[in-house]
Amino acid sequence: MMLLKDILYRVRIERVVGSTNTAIEQLAFDSRKVVAFTAFVATRGTQVDGHDFIEKAIESGARAIICETIPEQTKEGVTYVGVDDAAAALGIMAANFFDHPAKKLRLVGITGTNGKTSVATLLFRLYRALGHKCGLISTVEMRIGQRVIPSTHTTPDALRLNEILAEMVAERVTHCFMEVSSHSVVQERIAGLRFAAGVFTNITHDHLDYHGTFAEYIKAKKRFFDQLAADAFAVVNADDVNSSVMLQNCKATKRSFAVRNMADHRAKVIENQLTGLHLNIDGHDVYSRLIGEFNASNLLAVYTVAVLLGEAPLNILTALSDLQPPTGRFQIVRGPGGVLGIVDYAHTPDALRNVLSTINDVVCDGEQVITVVGCGGDRDRTKRPLMARIAVENSDQVVLTSDNPRTEDPLSIISEMREGVAPGDAKRVWVNADRREAIRQAVGMAKPGDVVLLAGKGHETYQEINGVKHPFDDAAILKETLELLHR
């Protein structure tokens, strides 16, 4: 139990009705979770406005209401706190309520369009290999040491986030590696957190359905770096033209990494094969099981962070050589007939281009690249023709199919993708809205030595159609199909 005034420490308060000496046992921003002695924070979401549920929260036992607009009629015995931004207030209050867990471990946030999951997961695995007890908050999963917690969002809400970090502190975790989405920055889910380091991987076309313009998307990423403290590190990918934007007005110590440009830490790709990468990082040779230049960049980001946090370079490089790629990130699936399957989460134009470029670098003359790709429904529509165009330009055959259509008609999504296909390339493009059948079609076209890429879903084990998540695992279905058709 805490006093409301202590939970409100550092919140920008505009007006108070009632006493802030009120005892509080719980925070909530969902009125359905309110019980006695709860402080209810009325946040404004994209679909629901918490102000509409203030009365319900009070009926359920809320003792305090934190809101942007205090109701004209107030209830006796309830404290009302007016704030300029309820979402930001929630983040700060959550940090206060859980006694600032982010300050008690080294929290590293990774942001960017592509590579967030890979860098966060590789950092987690690296630090575990170096003997640390660490935590992971990612799109795929959350981990506290060996314990796995299912993940529902790239970045959890502020309450859940601080609760998880508090659990990590209680279990003596020393480092936590966390994906920071642009949505989470704008929605103030990371408000009140103290980061030891922030990492920028890259920024390309994505999430314009939410941010509206690319400029706003960049601004959302930059806000994360604007919030870093002076004793933190800001680590950016100098191969991305927007890396300098992230560092403008940033108070943190600035460091860079790059594969192609000058930077504080550099990597050179010596060999890139389906068996892995041979790299030179800061003058040291290292071999990795990961594949592709984009993974060279991811590994270099991991190395840079570890060096800045005090690990010995040679210990880092030795551990890096043993790391496996995260699930659904250039995941190789082999069948009995010589056809190679690859599953990758590539769901943005740049990610798809990177994956296909890597595949084309390692295939031999006469070997086909066959790509199965779709685009998610109820998401950024402007990237749909770009995805199809990139797939066709970098593949011998392309099957356009469903990703997670959600509430949209799969054929309508595919129709928008086909707008990116040049008339002369149409004969190499097939349409099959049933993803399972599309996989079967692609595998059926393949000959020994060919590569079949399933792009877009990666680690996901479901397909979302009209609000229902149906079991669907690209890697499992691809393996099953390869074994059936290429015995």
N, C-alpha and C positions, 0 to 999 in steps of 0.2 A: 504494500500500500504506500502511495506517495501523495503528497499535497499537490494540488493542481498548480500552484504557483511554481513549484520546482519543475514540474513537467513542462511548463511554459517558458522556461529559461531560454532566452535568446530568440523567442518568437516575436515577430513584429506585430505588436498588439495595438489596435486602434481604439478599442472601447471595451469596457467590462461592465456587466450588469450582474451584481451578486458578489460573492466572496471567493477569492482564489485560495483560501485556506481549506477548501473542500477536499476531503479524502477521496482518492481515486485508486481503484484496483485494476482497471483495464482500459485500454484504448480500443476504439473501433471506428471504422469509416463506413461499415456496412451495418445498417440498422437492424438486420436480422441477427447480428452477433452481439447486440447490446444486452447486458444484464445489469443487475444492481451495481452501483458505484462505478459506472463506465463514463469516460469522457468520449463523447461522440463528435467526430470531426466531419463536418458536412462539406465534402469535396465535390467539385463540379467535374463530371466525366463527360466523355463524348456522347454517351447514350443516356446517362442518368445524372440528375442533380441531387446531391445529398440534402440540400435545403428542403426538398419536398418530403423528407422523411424525419424531420426534426421532431414532430409531434409523436410519431411512432417510437422513436428512440427514447423520448421522455417517458412514454407509457411503459416501456420495457425496463426502465430503471436508470436511465442516464442521469447523472448528477451535474454534468457540465456539457455545454454545447459550444463547439468552436466553429465559427462560421464567418462567411464574408458579409452576410446581411443578417443582422439580428432581427428576429420577428417583432412585429409591432406589439403583440401580446406575449408577455413573458410569464413563466410559471414560478410561483414562490418556491424557494428551496432548490432551484436550478440556477447554476451560474452560466451566463452567456458571455463568450469572449469573441469580439469582432476582430478579424484579421484581414490583411489585404490579400493574402493568398493561402487558402486552406490547405492545398496540396503541399506547399512548402512547409507550412506549420506542422502538418502531420509528420513529415520526415524529421524535423527537428525534435518534435515531441517524442517520436519513437526512439530516437537516439538517447534522449534524456531518460525516458522510461526504462530502457534496457541498460542504462549506465554506460553509454558510449562504448559498445564492444569494438567498433572499428579502430579505436585508439589503442586497444589492448593486443592487437596483432598487426601484422604488416599486410594491409589490404592493397592489392594491385588491380586496377580496373583496366580492361581492354576494350577499346571501341574501334569501329571501322565497319565498312560495308561487308568485306570478306575477311576471313581469318580469325575472327574473334574467338570462335569455339576452339579452333586448332591451337591458337596461342595459349588460351586459358588452360586447356586440357594438357598441353605439353608442359607448361609451367608446373601444373599440379603434379604430373608424373615425374618431372625432373626433380622437384624438391622432395618428393617422396623417396626417390632413388638416392638423394643426397642425405637422407636420414631425418628429414623434418616431418613433423605431423602437420598436415595442411588441409585446407578446405577448397572446394570448387563450387562456383555458382555459374552454371552455363545453360545454354539452350537444351543440351542433351540430358544433363542430370546435375544434381547438387550432391556434393560429398562432404562428409565430415570424417576425415581419416578414411577408414575402410567402409564406413556406413554410407549407403546410397539412398538419396531422397529423390523421388520423381520430380521432374521439372515441368512446369506448365507455361512459364514465360521466360524470355531471355533474361530479364531482370525482374525479380519479384517485387511486389508492392513494398512500400517503406516499412510497414509494420512487420511483415513476414521476413523481410531482409534483415532487420535489426534483431529479430527473434532468432534467426538462423545464425547470425554472427555471435549472438550471446551464447548459443549452444556450443559454437566452436570454441569460444573463450573458456567455457566451463569444462570442455574436454581437452584443454591445453593445446589447441591449435596455434601455431606460431605465424603461419602465412595463409592468406586466402586469395585466390585468383578468380576474378569475377568479370563476366561479360557486362558491358555497359551499353545498352541499346540507346539509340537516339530518342526513342519514345520515352525511355525511363528518365532521361535528362529533362525533356520538356515537361513531363508529368511529375517532376520533382521527387521521383522515387529514391534518388540518391541524396536528397537534401539532408544535411546533418551528419553525413559520413565523412571520415577523414581517411584519405588515400595516401599510402606511402609512395605510389607511383601510378601514373596514367600512361597507357600505350595507345598510339594511333597506328593502325595497320594500313588503311587506305580509305578512299571514299569514291564510290562510283554510283551509277544510276540505280536507285532503289528507294522505296518508301515515299515516293512522291504523292501517292494517294493520301498519305497522312500529313506530310510537311508542305505540300502544295508546289513548292519550287525547289530546285537544287540548291539555291542560295540559302533557303531556310533549313534544308537538311544539313548543309555545312555548318550553319550557325548553331544548330542543335549539338553537333559533335564538338564544336569549339567551346561551348558553354561548360562542358566537362573539364576542359583544361583551364578555363578561366577560374574554376572553383578550387583548383589544386593549391595547397598551402606552399609557403616558401621553402619548407624543409622536405618537400616531396620531389620526385623526379617526373619530368615530362619526356616521354620517349616516343619519337616519331619516325616514320618511314620516309626517308629523304628521297626515295624513288617516286613518291606521290607528290604531284605539284601543289597539293593543298596542305602539305605538312607544315609549311611556314605559317599558314593562316592559323593553324591550331596553336602556335606558340606566341602569337601576338598578344601582348598584355598578360601573358602567363607568368605567375610569380615563381613557379617551381624551377629547379635546376634543369636545364634543357640538354637533352642528348639525342643523337640521331643514329640510325642504322640504314644500310642500303646495300643492294646487290649491284646496281648499275651506276650509281652516282657517288660522289664524295660524301663521307659521313664519319662520325666518330668511331663507329664500328662497321666493318665491311666484310662481305662474303663474296667469294668468287666460285662459280659453278665449274668444277673441273670435268666432271662426268655426270650425266643425267640418264639413267637407264631404268628399266622396269624393276631392276633389283634394288634400286636406291640411288642416292646422291653421293658424289664425292665432292666435298667442299673444302675451300680454304677460308677459315674464319680468323681474321686478325693475325694472319701469318701461320696459323696452325691447320694441318690437314685433319679432316674429320669425315667419317663415313656415316651415312644415315640410311635407315630403311624407308624413309619418306621419299617421295618422287616429285620432281618438277620444280621450276624456278620459284613458283609461288610458295612452295614449302621451304625452299632455301631462305626466303624472306621471313617466313614464320619462325624457322629455327634460329635465325639471326636475332629476331625480336626477343625470343626466349633467352638466348645467350646474353644479350644486352641488359635485360632486366636483372638477370641473375648476377652479372658482374656488378651492376650498380647497387644491388642489395648486399654485396659483400662476399659472394661465393668466389672460390679460386677458379680462374679460367680453365685450367687443365682438368679440374674435377668436373666442371660443367661440360666440357667437350667430351670427356669419357662417358658421362651419363647420357648425353644427347645421342650418342651412337647406338644406344640400346633402346631408344624410345620407339614405340609403335604409333602409327597414325591413329587419330581418333576415329571411332566408328562412323562410317558413312562419309568419310573424307578421303577420296581417292582410294576407296576400299576395293582391293582386287578379289575377284571371285573366279576361281578356276574350275573348269569342267573337264570331263574325260576326253573330249574330242579335239583339243587344241585351240578352241575358241576362248579368248580371254574376256572376262566380264569385269567392268569397273562401275562401282556405285559412288556417286558424289552428290553432295548437297547443293551443288552449283544451281542457284535459283536467281542469279542476277546476270546481266549480260557480261560483265567483266569476269565473273567467276567461271562462267561457261567457256568464255574465250581462253582463259588460263588453263582449264582442264583439257580442252581439246588441243591447245597448242602443245601441252606436255605430251599428250598421246601421240600427236603427229611427229613429235621429235624422236620418238622411240620405235614407231612402227617401220617395217621394212617395205621396200617397193613391192607392189602387188597385194599388200594386205589392206583390207578395207577398215574404215572406221564407221561404225553404224551407231547413230545416236538416237536415243528415245528421250523426248523432252516435252514438257508441258509447262503451263503457267498457272499459278494459284488464282482461284476466284476471289472476288471481293478485295482485291489488292491492286497495286499499281498497274494500270492497263497500258500505260505508254511503253512499258518495256516488252510487251508481248511480241510485236513485230521484230524488235531487235534480237530477242532470244532466238526466234526462228531463223533470222538472217545469219546470225553467228553460227548456229548449228549447221546450216546448209553450206556456208562458206568453208567450214572446217571439217566436214564429214563427207563420206562417199554416199551414204544413204541416211535419211532422217525419217523417223516415225514421230509425228506429232500426236500427242495423247493428253490425257488428263493428269493433273498434278493433284492438288486438293481443290476441287471445283467449288466447294462450300455451297453458297446459295445460287451460283451461276450455272447456266447451261454449258456443259463441257464443249459442245460443238460451237457455241458462240465464242468461247475463249479461243478455240483452235482457229476459227475463222479470222479472228483478229491477229493471231500469230501468222497466218498465211499471207497477210498483207506485206510481210517483210520478205517473202520469197519472190525472187525475180522470175519472170515467166520462163526463162531458159533453164531454170533449175527445178521447175515443177515436177519434171519426170523422175527426180530423185527423192521426192517427198511423198510420204504416205500418211494417211490419216486413220487413226484407230482410237476412238474415244475411251475404249475399255483398256485400262493400263495393263492389266494382266495379259490380254490378248496382244497388245502392242509389244510387250516384251517377248512374247512367243513369236510374233512376226519377225522381230529384229533378229532373234536367235536363229530362226529358221532361214534367214537370208545369209547368215554368216558361214564362212568356210574356215577350215583350220588356219590359224594365224591371224584371223580377223579379230578386231576389238569391238565389243558392244558396250557402249556407255549408257547407263541409266542416270539421267541428270535431274536434280530438283528436290528429291525427297531425302536422300542420304540416310541419316540415322532414324528417320521416322518409321514407326511400326504401325501406321494407320493411314487411311485415306478418308478425308472429311468430305462428306456429301450431304447437303441439305441439313447441316447441324448434327449429323451422326458420324462418329468416327468408326469406320470399319477396319478390322485387322488387315494390314497390308505392309509387308516388309520387302522392299526392293531386292535386298541382298539374298534373302531366303528364296524368293520367287525366281530370281535369276539363276541361282544355283540349281534349283529343282528343274528349271526349264533346260539349262545346259545339259544336265544329266539325262533328261528325257530325250532330247533331240540330237545329242552328240555323244552317244555311247561309244 
